[in-house]
């Protein structure tokens, strides 16, 4: 099943918390809500402390429900404990099978990371 939307979470992790991040990612990714196809985490290789958490979703309504769930709040809380959440957004994907980028539009969610 092809994803309809992506949830991107941009976050920073303090260098001294990287080992804890790896352990936390395994436990956070172990629980997959209905409609979530895949979770991936990417590290900025330039040596900074920036990461991107990407979730692929098969159903937009399930993603919207997830955004108000305790599970999503737990993910954000875990990331905040290790550093800070910079922002997050939903990226809607198109259905065409072309070589063009699959992103059709990004919607930044109203968000402020308060520590």
N, C-alpha and C positions, 0 to 999 in steps of 0.2 A: 504494500500500500504506500503510495506516494504521500509525503507530508503536504498539508495545506498551509501550515503556518510554522514559523519558528519563534521561539522565545529566546531572546539574547539577554544575558545578564553580564554587564561589564563590571568587574570588581578588581580590587587591589588586595594583596596579601602581604603582610609584613614578612620580611625575609626570614626572621626567626620562627615563623609559623608555617613554613612550607611543608615540613614533615607532617604536622597536624592537618594541613590542608589535604594531603594525600590520603590520610586515614579517614578524614571526614567525608571526602568525595565518595569513597567506597560505600560508606553507610548511607549517604544521601541518595546515591544512584541506585541502591538496592531496592528501593521502593518506587515502583513505576505506576503512576495513576492511570486510569483508563483513558485511552486516546493518545497517550505519550508513546511515540515510537522509538525514540533514541535520545540519549543525553550524552553530550561530548563537552570536554573542557579543554580549552586551548590556552597556552601560555605565550606571552609576548617574548620572543627569543632575543630581543635586543638587550636583555639584562634588566629590564624594569620589573616591577612587581605587579604588572597588569595581566589579567586573565579574562577570557570570555567563556561563559557557560552557555551552551546552546542546546535547546530541547526542540525536537521535531514533533509536531502534533498532527494527527490525522483529522481532527475535528475542531473547528473553531469554537464551538459552544463548549466543548469539554475543556479547552484551554481557558476560556473566559471563566468557567467555574473553578478551575484550578487556581487562578489568580486571586481568588477570594478565600481560598482554603487554608486550613491549618498547615497542610503539607508545604505549600508555597511559603507561608510565613516562617516555617522551620528552616527552609533552604536559605531565605534571606537572613534569618537570625544566625545561622551557622556561618555564613559568609561574613557577616558583620563582626562576629566574634573573632575572626581571623584577620580582619583588616577593615575594609569598607566597601560598600556597594556604590559604584559610581552612577549607574543608571541601568534601566532595562527597557526593552521594547519588543513589540510584536512585529515580525516581518511576514507579510502575506506573500505567498508564492503563486506564480501563475501556472496554468495547466498546459501551456504550449510546449511542445517537444522541439525547441529550437536551441541554438547555441548561445542565445542571448542569456544574460543573467536571469535566474529564476525569481529574483526579488522584484516585486512590482511596486511595493511601497512599504515604508517602515513607519510604524506609529509609535512614537515615544509615549510612554505612559507617564502620567503625572506622578512624580516620585521625588522624594528628598530623603537622603540617608541621614538620619539623626542618630548620633552616637550617645 
